[in-house]
Amino acid sequence: MHAATPQFPRRLAKLGLVCLLAGGSLAKGAVQFDVFMGFAGKARQGEWFPVTFEIFNDGPTFDGQVELRPRFGDNPVYRYDVELATNTRKRFTLAVFADTNSGWSAKLKNGGKTVAKHDELRLDNSDPDTVLIGALSGQQAGGPVLPKTRFKSKWDNDRFAPRVAHLQLDTFPDDPIALSGLNTLYLNSARAINLRTEQAAALSTWVLGGGHLILAVDQPGDVTSTPWLASLIRGRFGPVQNSAAGQALHRWAETGGGSDITLPAWQQLGAYPDVGSPDATFAAGQLATAEVRLAKGEALFELDNRPVAAEANRGLGQVSVLGFNPEREPFKSWTNRAWFWARLAKVPAVWFEKEAPQQYGRSSIDGVYGAMLDSRQVSKLPIVWLLLLLAAYLVIIGPVDRIWLKRIDKQMLTWLTFPAYVAIFSLLIYFIGYKLRAGQLELNELHIVDVLPGQQEVLRGRSYVSIYSPLNDDYRLGGSFEQGGIRSEYGGAFRGNMASSLRVQRAPGQLEASARVPIWTSRLLCSEWLAPANGGVTAALTKNGRASYELSIKNGLDKAITGAMLLVEGKVTEVELQSPPGGTRTIRVHIGSSPDSDPHIDFESFSHAGRFENAVNARNMVFGDTEGGRIDPSLVNLVACSFPALLGSSNPAGRPIGDFSSSGGLDLSAHAERGGAVLFLLAKDHAPIPSTGLFETKLAQARTLYRIPLEITETE
């Protein structure tokens, strides 16, 4: 025994060497699986955000599947099929909807077996009204900075503080829907030239669909030599020269903006409190600036009598262009630059006051669409009838049963009569429920489609689908979409996900989902997608004089246009229009209050949203008034839903309060405030894409609201 002892360490060393070599062989066949959540780990609840997966396979080829799911609750599960060849690296992005505050887990599976996973994926998921700015800066720590909030409550500061997410080029999304969770994107022109074609297309589509792009021009040639950026910006630049900074930027940062439209307080730009004293050092410095002029735009401020910043509407969105690089001195060290960035990014002044805005209990506009689309086969038991049934039940199982059994001297039979009463009333309630709710499978669709301009027009769609099911079943939805996502109805910050379980399956060029619908209920889901316009509806708007316009419309659809409304000069005007397929119409529209003006709906009338709020609340009740939870999907109601921020009431101080929220790009309130023009067209029994309901039903209807942003051409 003593002789063998000295050999034991050498044997152990040999065994260790063998294990090390084996480990090296296994490591060579390992899979590297990385997950990047949100915008540098940030997102807003009730908005889309990107999740980027990067996989390196150093082993044999296999067909895998990525699975992403919240760690808690019955929330959507996202799956993506991916083929992984040997020695290949793949990177792809999924658009995910933030309807939960729980953590996330991600798995990479091969044949149902998990080969890699992340169980503790975190996301800084802030309030829906919080401003989130993405930044693709020229320098690692350059770009926007924002003032700190100073609310009395630490919880409010954490919840509402505007955020900046510093993004990386390699993980920047190539899906515009994944970008819709951003309020604003800062882009340095030196980084813009390095965007891949898919990323540039996604950014452009996001802007045209309602996003706000802040472009810092490092060198004018960055813009003029980059076709996609030049086409989006449509600007002219003068030569770069030094200008005295002075106090122009300070005055602009602290000055409040005015508007003819009364937005809710939490969306008004206003004057910032405590901007601070002017910075003498910065004022004495020299800024290298280029003159900036944008087509259909206006200057923000001037230096040396030259406009060095400008902004303009582009589609439903906006571009703000700086003719200088704010990541360089002396701007980089300016003590008040945070307030400048807040003004440029249009952060409402309410976020920098001492009291946090009270937005508790706000509903999502999804609920209004649900009240429009829910099946009319369903009726609710009125509260009065429910109370009568309950009273009758209590009376029968109590005094009636006692008195009757006592009269026949059979008190012991209560052991039989009591369960009999329960069974009878149960059957009665089931029968009433069956009569009120039984019906056929029904599918109702509403498509909200933005026709985005460009060299090739693009449709940015939101397809709301209401499914009524006569039994407990799963239903398939989806279509041939390269980009986009499917989500459940969102109830708001405090209601979250309003639908049953949802399983989303993504493959290249295909998007599908399976949704559970309980028996005798309607469930609302939403598919968000992009598709080529393919010559649908086109329009042009010409201003002929004060408050007088000429509107030309060409109907390239397969159905007649049955109604039209025009947003211009901050008013929504109803347009008399009946346009058959292939028809072309030219209509004269007058905006104003004179007797010969066309009837219009101003935004003040939209503020009376009590019936919308009542319908949403009634719809979510099991019992009550059936008709109270329904809204007619008329043109005026559909158009009103395009301005959720204006659908509200007033607080005791008289300030408007927004009662509804919406996901990115749907709300056109800010576009109206900027003086943008939009044509709304309604087509009944028409869908711009094949039905997203991948199942057959005899009861189905579809209607589409087209929203066409217009640039106004003025006659000489």
N, C-alpha and C positions, 0 to 999 in steps of 0.2 A: 504494500500500500504506500509505503514511504517512497519507493522507487518510482511509482506512477505519478506522484504529486508534481514534480517539476515539469512534466510534459503537459499538464493540464492548461496552463496559460498559453502554450504554443498552439494547442488544439483549438482553444477558444479564439485565438487570433486568426487561425485559418478559417474557422467557421464564420467569423466576422467579415473576413475578406470575401468569402463566397456570398454572404448576404449583401455586402456592399455592391458586388458585381451584379447580383440579381436585381437589387434595387435600382441600379443604373439602367438595366434593361427595361424594367417596368416604368421608370421615369421617362424613358425615351418614348414609350407608347402612351404617355399620359395626355389628357386633354386640358388645355387652359381655358377657363371660362370666366369672363369678366362681365360685370353688369354696371352700367352708369345710369343712375336714376335722375330723372327730371332735368331741370336747367341748373346744372352744377349742384344737384341735390335739392333744388327748390321747386315748388309748384304752388298753384292756388286751387283750393277746393272748388269743385264744380267746373273745372276747366281741364282741357287736354294737356298732357305733358309727354315728352319723349322718354323712352327707355331704350338705351342702346346696349346691344349685346355684342361682345367680341369673343370669338371662339377660335382657338388654334388646336388643330388635330395633328398630333405627331404619331398617331397609331394607324390602324387599318381604316379603310373607308367605311362609313356607316351613314344610314339615313336616321337622323336624330330629330328630336323635338324639344323645343324650349318651352317651358311652362312658367308663367308668372301669375301669382295669386296673392291676395291679401292674407295676412297671417290669421286674422280673425273675421268672423261674420260670413254671411252668405253673399259674398260680393263676386263680381265677375272674375273668371279665370281666363287668361289669355294664353293661347298656344300658337307656336310658329314652327312649321316643318322646315327642316334645313338638311341639305346633303353635305356631308363633310368628307372630302377626299383626303388622302394621306398627304401630310405636309402642306396643308392649306390653312389660311386664316380668313375668316369671314366676319364681317361687321354689318349689322342691320339694326334698324330702329323700328319700334312699335309705338303707335299712338295709343296712350292709355288715359282713361278718364279718371280724374281724382274725385271719387265719390266716397272715400273713406279716409279716416285719419290713422288707421292701423298701419303697422309695418308690413313689409312685403317679403316674400320668399321666391326664389327663382331656382329652377332645376333644368339640367340638360339630361335628356333621356335617350337611351338607345334600346329600342325594342321593349319599352316599358321599364327598363332598368335604369336607375339614376346613376349617371357616371360623374356628375359634378353638381354642386348646389351652393346657394347662398341663402341662409336662413334668417339673417338679420339685416335686411336692406331697409335703410331709413330714408325718409323724405320729409323735408321741411315744408309741410303742407299748410299754408297760411289762409287767412280769411279770403272769401271770394272778392271782396272789395279792395283788398290790398293791392297796391301798385307793384308789379314785378317787371323789372327792366333787365333784359339780356344785354350782354356786352361782348362784342368781338373787337377787342382793343388791339392797337398796334404794339403795345407793350404789356407785359404780364400784369402789372399792377396799375395800368393806365385806364382812362375812361371815366365813366360816371361815378360820382359819390353823392350821397344824399344826406340831408340833415337828419339828425336823430329826433325821434318823437319824444314828447315830454308829457305824456298822459300821467295822471295821478296813479293809475293802476299799472303795476308791472305786467300783469296779464294782458292788458290792453296794448301796452307797448310791444309785447311779443307778438300779439295777434295782428296788429294793424301797421306795424312799422314798414314803410316802403322798402323793398329789397332790390339789390343788384346782384345778378348772377353772371359771373365771369365765365364765358363759354370758351370751348376749344374748337378749332377748326375740324379736327379729325372726328369729333363726336357731334358736330352741328347737324341737326336733322335735315333729311332730304324729303320730308313730308310736311306740307304747309299746315295740315291739321294738327300735327304734333306741336307746331309753333304757336297755335292759337291761344295758349295759356299765357303768353307774354302780352303785356300792355304796350311795351315799347322795346325796340331793339336798337342799340348803338352799334355802329359799324364804322371802323376806320378804313378809309379807302385803300390803305396799304394791305389790309387783310382781305378786302373784297376781291382783289384780283386773284387771290389764291383759292377762292371757293370753287368746288367742283360744279359741273354743269347742273347736276341734280339739286345741289344745295342752293345754287343761285336761283333756279326755277322755283324752288319751294319758298325762298325768301320773297321773291317778286310776287308770287301768288298770295302769300300771306299779307303783304302790304295792300295789294289791290282788293283783297277781301276784308279789309278793315284794320290792318295793322298800322303801327306808327314807326317809321324808320327815321333814326337820326344818323345822318352821314357826316362824318368829319373828313374833309378833303385834305389829305396830306400833300398831294400834288394833283393839280387839275388833270394831268395826263392819266392818272389812275382811273378817273371817271370816263373821260372821252375815249380812251383806248379799250375800255371794257364794254362790249356791246350791250349786254343785258343790263348793266348799271346805267349806261347812258340812256337807254330806252326807257327805263323806269324814272330816272331823275328828270330828264329833259331840261337840262340846264346849260347856261353859258357862263363861262368863267373868264375873268380878267387875269392879267399877270400878277404874280405874287409880289407883294411889296410890303415893307414895314409900315405899320400904322401905330400911332400913339393909342394905348389902350384907353386912357382917360376914364371917365365915369359912365360911358354909354352902356356897358354891360351890366354895371351895378344898378343903374336906374331901371334897366329893362327887367332885371331879375326881381326887383322888389315891387314893380308896378303890377297891379291886378288887371285882368282882362275882362272886357265887357261882352255881353251877348244879348240878343233880342229874345233868346229862348231861356226860360227858367228851368235849369237843371236842378236836380236835388242837391242839397248842400254838400253831400259827400262826393259830388262830381264837379262842383264849381271850382274854377281855378282860383280866382280871388287874389287878394293881396296877402303876402306872407307876413306873419308876425316876427318881429325881432330879427330881421335880416342881418343887422349889424352895421357898423360904421364903414364908410368907404375905405378901401385899402390903398393907402397912398403909394406904397411900393409898387403895387400892380398898376395903378393908374399912370405911373411914370414910366412903365416899361413899354417895350415895342413888341407888337404882335405881327408875325408874318402872315398876311391875309391876302386872299384873292377875292375879287368882286364876284358876287353870286347873283344870278338872275334865273328864275325858273319860269317855264311856260305855265300860264294860268296861276302864277304864284304871287306872293307879296313878300316884301322885305320885313325882317324881324327887327334889325337894328343896323346902324351905319357907323363906320369909322372913316374919318377924313372924307366925308360926303360920298362914301361908296357903300352900297349894301354888301355886307360881308356875311350875312345869314339870311335865309329865306325859307319859306315853307309853302307847300301847295298840296291840294287834294290829288290823289292818284287812285282812281277807281273809288272804292268805299273807304280807303285808307288815306294816309298822309305821309309826306316826306318832309323832314326838316334838314336843311343842308347848312353846315358851317364851312365857311371859306378859310378855315384855319384848323390846325391840329391842337385840340385842347389837352393833349398829353405832353405837350412841350411847355417849357418856360416862356413867359412868366405865368401863363394860365395855370400850370400845374401846381404852383405854390400860392395861388390866389386864395385868400382866407375866406372869401364868400362864394367860392366856386360851387359848393354844395347847393346853395340856393339857386344858382344859375341852372344847374342840372335839373333841379326840381321843376323850375319854370319851363325848361325846354322839354322835359318829359311829361309835362302837364299833370303833375302831382297836385291834387286838390289841396287848398290851404287848410281844410278841416283836419287833415292828418297832423298838422303841426300846432294845433291848439291844445289847451290843457285838458279839455274834456273830450273823450273819445266819442265818435259818432255812434248813436244808438241804432243799430240795424238788426236788432234781434227779431227773429221770427219771419224774416223775408222769405217769400216763396220764389221758386223758380218759375220762369215763364213756361216751362214744360207742362206744368199743371193746367195752364190755360189751353194749350194745344190738346191735352188729354180731355178736357171738358168739351172740346169741339169734336173729337174723334171717337170717344167712347161709344160703344154700341147702344143704340136706342132700343134694343131688345130687352135691356135690363131695367127693371123698376125696383124701387126701394119700398120697404114697409114703413109707412108713416109712423112717427113716434106715438101718436095718439092710439093707433091700432096696436102697437106693441104694448103700451101701458094697459089697454083694455084686455089683451090676452093675458098679461101677467096678473092683472086683478082677478080675472075669471079663474085662473089657475089657483091662486091663493084662496079664493072663496070656496072653490070646489073641494080642494084637499083639506080645507079647514072646517068651517062651520057646516057646509052642506054635507060633507061626508059624515061628520059626527052626528048631526041631527038625523040623517037618513038611517044610519046604522043603529042608532039608539031607538028609533021608531020601530024598526023591525027586530030589535033586540039581538043584533048580530055584531056587537062591537068588535069581537075578535077578528072579523073579516077585514078589518083595516089593513092587516098584513097582506091582503090580496088586492084590495081596492086602491091602496096608495101606489104600488107599482103600475097598476092598470092605468091610473090617471096620468102618471108620468109617460107611459108608453103612448097613450092617446094624444096627449099634448105634443109629444115629440113628433109623432106622425103628422099632426096638424101643422106644426111649424115647418116640417119638411115639405108638406104639400103646398103651403103658402109660398115658401121659398122657391119651389119648383115652378109654380104658376108665375111668380114675379120675375124669375131669372132664366128659366129654361129657354133655349133657343138654338139656332144653328151657328156653326162656325162662321165668324165674320172677320173680314180684314178691311180696315179703313186706312188710307194713306194720304198724307199731306206733305207735299214737297215744297220746301222753301229754297229757291234756287237763285243765286247771285250770278249774273252774267258779267264776268270780269273781262275788261278790255285787254288788248295786247295785239301783237302780230297775229296770234291765233287765239280767238276768244276761248275762255275756259268757263265751265260751269262749276261753281262751288255749291254743292247741295247738302241740305239737311232733310232727310226723309223720315218723317214721324210716322210710325206704324202702330196702330191700335189693333190688338188681337183679342176678340171675344171667343172664349172656349167653352163649349158645353160639357167638358170633362177635364180631368187633370191630365195634362199632356205637355210634351215638349214640341216646339215648333221651330223650324229652320228659317233663318233669314240670311240675306247676303247678296252678293253679286260679283261681277268681274271688275274689281277695283284694284288698281295698282297701289293706291294710297287711301287712307281714311281709317275709320273705325266704327264700331257698333257699341252703343251704350244703353243702359237702362234709363228709365225716367229718373231725373234728379229732382228731389223735392225742395232743396235749399240747404243752407248750412246746418240747420238743426234737424232736418228730416232725412238727408242723405239719399241713399239708394231706395227708390220706391217700388222696385219690381222684384220678382222672384229671381232665382239663380240664373245666371247667364254664362255661357261658355263660348268664348270667341276663338275662332280658328282662322289663322292667317297662313296663306301660302303665296308664293309669287304670283301676282295677278289675280288672286282670289281672296275674298273676305266673306266668311260665313260665321254664323252664330246659332246656338241652340238656346232657346228661352223657355223656361217653365212657366205655364199659365195655369193657375188653379181653376177649378171648376166654377162655372157661372160668374166669371170675372173678366173684366177688360184690363189688359196690360199694355202700357205705352213704352215703345222703344224708339231709338233714333239711330239711323245710319248716316254718317257724315262722309262725303265722298267728293271726288273730282272727276270730271269727264270733259272731253272736247265738246264745244258748242254745236258744231256741225250745222250751222246756218239756221238756228231756231228763230228767235225774235230779235230784231234790231230796231234801234230808235235813234233819233237825233233831235236836239233841242236848240232852237234859234231864238234869241231875244230881239224883238222888233222895236222895242221902245220901253218906256217905263211901265213895268208890271204887265207887259204883253209878250207872249211867247208863241212860237209856232212849233208844234210837236209832230214829227213824222214817225210812223210806226209801220213796220213790215212784219206780217205774221207768217213765219215759215214753219209753223206747227201743223200737226195733223188735226187739230181741233180749233174751234172758234175761241177768240178772246172775248170773255163775257163782261169784263169790267176793268177799269183802269183808274189809277190815282197818281198824282204827280207831286212830289216833294220839291219845292223850290221856294226860295226866299223865306225859309222857316215855316212854311205853311204846306199842308197837304190838301190839294185840290182834286175834287172828283172830276173825272173826264168822261164825257159821253162817248162811249166807244162800244161798237159791236163789229168785230173784225173776223170775217170767215178765214179759213185756211188759205194761205197764199195771197191774202188781201193786203193792200197798202193804203194807209189813211194819213191825211194831214189835217191836224186839228189846231185851231187857234185857242189859246188858253189865256185868260186874264186873271191876274192875281191882285187882290185888293178887297176893299169893302164897299165899293161903289155899287149902285143898283145893277149895272150891266156886267158885273164881275161874276165869274163862275162860282158856284157854292164851294166853300172850302172848310176844312176842319183844321183849326189851329191847335197848337199843342196844349193850350189851356184846357180844351175839352177832353184831351186824353188823360188829364190828371184825375178825373172822376172814375177811378178804377174799382169802386166798391163792388160792383157786380162781378168783376173778374175775380177779386179776392174771395167773395162769397161763394162763387161757383167752385173755386179750387177747394175751399174748406168743405163745402157740401159734398163734393165728389169723393173726398176721402173718408166720409162717414158711411158706416154700414147701413144705418137707418136714417130716415128723414125725407125731405122733399126731393123727389126724383128730378123734377125740372130745374130746381135750384142749382144742380150740379152740371147743367148743360149750357153751352154757348153756341150760338149759330155761327158756322164757319163762313160768315159773309166777308166781303172784301174789306169793309171798314174795320171789322174785328181783326182780320188777319194783318192788315196794315198797322193797326194799333199795337199788335204784338211785336212789331219791328222796332218799337220804342219803349222797351221795358222800363228804362230809367224815368220816363215821364208818366208812367202809370203808377200814380201814388196819391198820397194825401198830404196834409200839412201838420206839423207839430204845433204845440201851443204857441211857439214863437213866430209861427207863420212861415217857417222854412219848409220847402217841399221835402218829403221823405219818399224815397223810392221803395215801393212795396214788392217789386219783382227784380230778380237777377236773371242773367242769361250767360251762356258760354260765349267764348270769343267770336267776335265778328257779327253776331246776330243783331245786337243793339245798334241802331243807326242814329241814336240821339246825338252823339258827339259829331257825327257827319252833318246832321242838320244844323247844329250850332255853328259849324264852320262854313255854312252857306252852301253845302253840297246839294246836288240835284239827283233825284232818284225817281225812276218810273216803275210803278207797281202794276203788274198785269196778272189777271186771274184767268186761268183756263180750267174748266170743269171737265171731268171724265178724261183727264189727260195726265200722263206721267212722262217726265223727261228721260227716264231710264226704265228698263224692265222692272217689274214689281220686285221689291226686296223681300217679299214674303214667298219663300220657296215651298209652298204647299198650295193645294187646290181648295177653293171654297166657292160656293155659289153666291155668297153675299160679299161683295167687294166694291169699293168705290175709291176713286183717286181724284185729287185736284192739285193744282200747282200754282204757287204764287211766284212769279218772276220778279226779281228786283234788279233793275238795270241802272247802274250809275251813269250819269250823263255829264259831259262837259258842255257848257253853254257857249254857243257861237253867237257873237253879236254882229248884227248888220252894221255896215258903215253909215 
